[in-house]
Amino acid sequence: MSGPRSAFHHLASACTISTARTCLASRSFVAALALIAMAGASLTADAQTTTTELEGDYLYKTLMVRAAPGDLLPLIDMLKSRLPVYAEFSDAGPFWMRHTQGDQWDLLLLFPVGSFEDYYSANAMAAREQAYESSGTSEEDFRVAAARLIAWQEELFVWGPSPEAVAARFEGMDFYHIEIFIALAGQREKLLEQRRMENDYLGRIGRQQNLIFRRAGGAAWDSYTLGFYRDLQAYAASSDVPADVEEEAAVAAGFEGAATIGSYMRSLIHMHRDTLAVAIR
């Protein structure tokens, strides 16, 4: 879905500023969400049994947004002003970042949801509605105003590690590396395993491992990984590893060698985007 107004309809939902009426236009919508969740689970049944600090079964809504020309800073300010409303009914997040180079989006927002059932429960919707009313700005007014600042958006539900684990990784880190993938048909599980092997490799060479998020529903992407660095200099310095150490680590992690890590990953994917991003303060 594209276009400013239709795009922000989903942005409003992701920012948890949509009313119960918008979120649940009908019981069939809830049923559709359940089917989406089941479809995502069927693609990653084995992966969902692995819950660690790097991946898990907690549901998030990921939103990638491109501002209208010249409207990025006003959009950031508008979203900042709405964050306290989210805090009224959420214990964590949203986590967000600003693109510096790579994919087309300007902002990536990661909203802890828990599960489809939790998010669309009567109690959760009532809590959101109360927060909207208390803010002094209705959901509809905020949605209409923000829609004027948005050119494009994409929404993806993903399974990932706990909000506590995600928050711990964001702490003190101001530079991020996001890799997002669409796997070749029949290769989704192998791609996830390649991501885990690469994390093993990263740990063996003394680098921080990436968080892994896998698709539950929404946009076409199958998974993405999120890496954290103190700043650009730390990201650049992370490549300063002796070749023999890299080779030994790669083989121990299950690769043929350090030189084949990237080529093996590319043998499993239909599409891949790399993005560098920074913290929003």
C-alpha positions as CSV (number, residue, x, y, z in Angstrom):
1,M,0.0,0.0,0.0
2,S,1.4,3.4,-0.9
3,G,0.4,7.1,-0.9
4,P,0.5,9.4,2.1
5,R,-2.9,8.8,3.6
6,S,-3.1,5.1,3.1
7,A,0.5,4.7,4.2
8,F,-0.1,6.6,7.5
9,H,-3.1,4.4,8.2
10,H,-0.6,1.7,9.0
11,L,1.9,4.0,10.6
12,A,-0.8,5.1,13.0
13,S,-1.4,1.5,13.9
14,A,2.3,0.8,14.3
15,C,2.7,3.8,16.6
16,T,-0.3,2.4,18.4
17,I,-2.4,5.5,17.8
18,S,-5.2,3.8,16.0
19,T,-8.5,3.3,17.7
20,A,-10.2,0.0,18.3
21,R,-12.4,0.8,15.4
22,T,-9.4,1.2,13.0
23,C,-7.5,-1.8,14.3
24,L,-10.5,-4.1,14.3
25,A,-12.9,-3.2,11.5
26,S,-14.3,-6.7,11.7
27,R,-13.9,-10.1,13.2
28,S,-12.6,-11.3,9.9
29,F,-9.6,-9.0,10.2
30,V,-8.6,-10.7,13.5
31,A,-9.0,-14.0,11.8
32,A,-6.8,-12.9,9.0
33,L,-4.1,-11.8,11.4
34,A,-4.2,-15.2,13.1
35,L,-3.8,-16.9,9.7
36,I,-0.8,-14.6,9.0
37,A,0.8,-15.6,12.3
38,M,0.2,-19.3,11.6
39,A,1.7,-18.9,8.1
40,G,4.8,-17.3,9.6
41,A,5.1,-20.0,12.2
42,S,4.8,-22.7,9.6
43,L,7.7,-21.3,7.7
44,T,9.9,-21.1,10.8
45,A,8.7,-23.9,13.1
46,D,12.2,-25.1,14.0
47,A,13.5,-21.6,14.4
48,Q,10.8,-20.6,16.8
49,T,11.9,-23.3,19.3
50,T,15.2,-21.4,19.7
51,T,14.8,-18.4,22.1
52,T,18.0,-16.7,23.1
53,E,19.2,-13.2,23.6
54,L,19.7,-13.0,19.8
55,E,16.4,-14.3,18.6
56,G,13.1,-15.5,20.0
57,D,9.3,-15.7,19.8
58,Y,8.3,-12.2,20.8
59,L,6.3,-10.4,18.2
60,Y,7.2,-6.9,16.9
61,K,5.8,-4.6,14.3
62,T,8.6,-3.2,12.1
63,L,7.8,0.0,10.2
64,M,10.0,1.5,7.5
65,V,9.0,5.0,6.5
66,R,10.2,7.5,3.9
67,A,9.3,11.1,4.5
68,A,7.9,13.4,1.9
69,P,10.7,15.6,0.4
70,G,11.8,18.1,3.0
71,D,9.6,16.7,5.7
72,L,11.9,14.3,7.5
73,L,12.7,16.5,10.5
74,P,9.1,17.6,11.0
75,L,8.1,14.0,10.9
76,I,10.7,13.0,13.5
77,D,9.5,15.9,15.7
78,M,5.9,14.8,15.3
79,L,6.7,11.2,16.2
80,K,8.8,12.2,19.2
81,S,5.8,14.2,20.5
82,R,3.7,11.0,20.3
83,L,6.1,8.7,22.0
84,P,4.8,9.5,25.5
85,V,1.4,8.3,24.4
86,Y,2.9,4.9,23.5
87,A,4.7,4.8,26.9
88,E,1.3,5.0,28.6
89,F,0.5,1.4,27.6
90,S,3.8,-0.2,26.8
91,D,6.7,-1.2,29.0
92,A,9.3,-1.0,26.3
93,G,10.1,0.8,23.0
94,P,9.4,1.8,20.5
95,F,13.0,1.5,19.2
96,W,13.8,3.6,16.2
97,M,16.7,4.8,14.0
98,R,17.4,7.1,11.1
99,H,18.9,5.9,7.8
100,T,22.2,7.3,6.7
101,Q,22.9,5.1,3.6
102,G,21.5,2.0,2.0
103,D,17.8,1.2,1.5
104,Q,15.2,3.8,0.6
105,W,13.6,4.4,4.0
106,D,14.3,7.3,6.3
107,L,13.2,5.8,9.6
108,L,12.9,2.3,10.9
109,L,10.6,1.8,14.0
110,L,10.4,-1.4,16.0
111,F,7.3,-1.7,18.2
112,P,7.0,-4.5,20.8
113,V,3.7,-6.2,20.4
114,G,4.1,-9.6,22.3
115,S,1.6,-11.6,20.2
116,F,-1.2,-10.9,17.8
117,E,-3.7,-12.1,20.5
118,D,-2.2,-9.7,23.1
119,Y,-2.1,-6.7,20.9
120,Y,-5.7,-7.0,19.6
121,S,-7.2,-8.1,22.9
122,A,-10.1,-6.0,24.4
123,N,-7.9,-4.9,27.4
124,A,-5.0,-3.8,25.2
125,M,-7.3,-1.8,22.8
126,A,-9.0,-0.1,25.8
127,A,-5.6,0.9,27.2
128,R,-4.6,2.4,23.9
129,E,-7.9,4.3,23.5
130,Q,-7.5,5.7,27.0
131,A,-4.0,7.0,26.2
132,Y,-5.2,8.6,23.0
133,E,-7.9,10.4,24.8
134,S,-5.6,11.6,27.6
135,S,-3.0,13.0,25.2
136,G,-5.3,15.8,24.0
137,T,-4.8,14.9,20.4
138,S,-7.1,12.3,18.9
139,E,-5.9,9.4,16.8
140,E,-7.7,10.8,13.8
141,D,-6.2,14.3,14.1
142,F,-2.7,12.9,14.6
143,R,-3.0,10.5,11.7
144,V,-4.2,13.2,9.3
145,A,-1.4,15.6,10.3
146,A,1.3,13.0,10.0
147,A,0.0,11.7,6.7
148,R,1.0,15.0,5.0
149,L,4.6,14.2,5.9
150,I,4.9,10.7,4.5
151,A,5.6,9.5,1.0
152,W,6.0,5.7,1.5
153,Q,5.9,3.1,4.2
154,E,6.3,-0.7,4.6
155,E,5.1,-2.7,7.5
156,L,6.5,-6.1,8.7
157,F,5.5,-8.2,11.7
158,V,8.5,-10.2,13.0
159,W,9.4,-12.7,15.7
160,G,12.5,-11.7,17.7
161,P,14.2,-11.6,21.1
162,S,12.5,-10.2,24.2
163,P,12.1,-6.4,24.6
164,E,14.6,-6.5,27.5
165,A,17.2,-8.1,25.2
166,V,16.6,-5.6,22.5
167,A,16.7,-2.6,24.9
168,A,20.0,-3.9,26.3
169,R,21.6,-3.9,22.9
170,F,20.4,-0.4,22.1
171,E,21.9,0.9,25.4
172,G,24.9,3.1,24.6
173,M,24.9,2.2,20.9
174,D,24.3,4.9,18.3
175,F,25.2,3.2,15.0
176,Y,23.3,0.3,13.4
177,H,23.7,-2.1,10.5
178,I,20.5,-3.7,9.1
179,E,20.5,-6.5,6.6
180,I,17.1,-7.6,5.3
181,F,16.4,-10.5,3.1
182,I,13.9,-12.3,0.9
183,A,15.0,-16.0,0.6
184,L,14.8,-18.1,-2.5
185,A,11.9,-20.5,-2.5
186,G,12.6,-23.4,-0.2
187,Q,15.7,-21.7,1.3
188,R,14.2,-19.7,4.2
189,E,15.4,-22.1,6.9
190,K,18.8,-22.4,5.4
191,L,19.1,-18.6,5.3
192,L,18.2,-18.4,9.0
193,E,20.8,-21.0,9.7
194,Q,23.3,-19.0,7.7
195,R,22.5,-16.0,9.9
196,R,23.1,-18.1,13.0
197,M,26.4,-19.4,11.6
198,E,27.5,-15.9,10.9
199,N,26.7,-14.9,14.5
200,D,28.8,-17.8,15.6
201,Y,31.6,-16.5,13.4
202,L,31.2,-13.0,14.7
203,G,31.5,-14.3,18.3
204,R,34.7,-16.2,17.5
205,I,36.4,-13.1,16.1
206,G,35.4,-11.0,19.1
207,R,32.6,-9.0,17.5
208,Q,29.1,-8.4,18.8
209,Q,26.6,-10.8,17.3
210,N,23.5,-9.6,15.5
211,L,19.9,-9.8,16.6
212,I,17.8,-12.0,14.3
213,F,14.2,-11.2,13.4
214,R,12.1,-13.5,11.2
215,R,8.9,-12.9,9.4
216,A,5.5,-13.4,11.0
217,G,3.4,-11.4,8.4
218,G,3.1,-8.3,6.4
219,A,5.6,-7.2,3.8
220,A,7.5,-9.8,1.7
221,W,10.8,-9.8,3.6
222,D,11.6,-13.1,5.3
223,S,14.1,-12.0,7.9
224,Y,16.5,-9.3,9.0
225,T,19.4,-8.9,11.3
226,L,20.3,-5.9,13.3
227,G,23.9,-5.1,14.4
228,F,24.9,-2.6,17.0
229,Y,28.0,-0.3,17.3
230,R,29.0,2.5,19.5
231,D,29.6,4.8,16.4
232,L,30.8,4.8,12.8
233,Q,34.5,4.4,13.9
234,A,33.6,1.3,15.9
235,Y,31.8,-0.2,12.9
236,A,34.8,0.5,10.7
237,A,37.3,-0.9,13.2
238,S,35.3,-4.2,13.5
239,S,36.8,-5.3,10.2
240,D,40.4,-5.1,11.5
241,V,40.8,-8.8,12.2
242,P,43.8,-10.9,11.2
243,A,43.1,-13.1,8.2
244,D,44.2,-16.4,9.9
245,V,41.8,-15.6,12.8
246,E,39.0,-15.0,10.4
247,E,39.7,-18.2,8.5
248,E,39.8,-20.4,11.6
249,A,36.6,-18.8,13.0
250,A,34.7,-19.2,9.7
251,V,35.6,-22.9,9.4
252,A,34.7,-23.5,13.1
253,A,31.3,-21.8,12.5
254,G,30.5,-24.2,9.6
255,F,31.6,-22.2,6.5
256,E,34.1,-23.4,3.9
257,G,36.2,-20.4,4.8
258,A,36.1,-16.7,5.5
259,A,35.9,-15.9,1.8
260,T,32.8,-17.9,1.3
261,I,30.6,-16.4,4.0
262,G,29.1,-13.8,1.7
263,S,28.8,-16.0,-1.4
264,Y,27.0,-18.8,0.6
265,M,24.5,-16.2,1.9
266,R,23.9,-15.0,-1.7
267,S,23.2,-18.5,-2.9
268,L,20.2,-18.5,-0.6
269,I,18.6,-15.2,-1.3
270,H,16.3,-13.6,-3.9
271,M,16.8,-10.1,-2.6
272,H,19.0,-8.3,0.0
273,R,19.3,-4.8,1.3
274,D,22.1,-3.3,3.5
275,T,21.4,-0.2,5.5
276,L,23.5,1.9,7.9
277,A,21.5,4.0,10.5
278,V,22.1,6.2,13.5
279,A,20.3,6.8,16.8
280,I,17.6,9.5,17.1
281,R,18.1,11.6,20.2
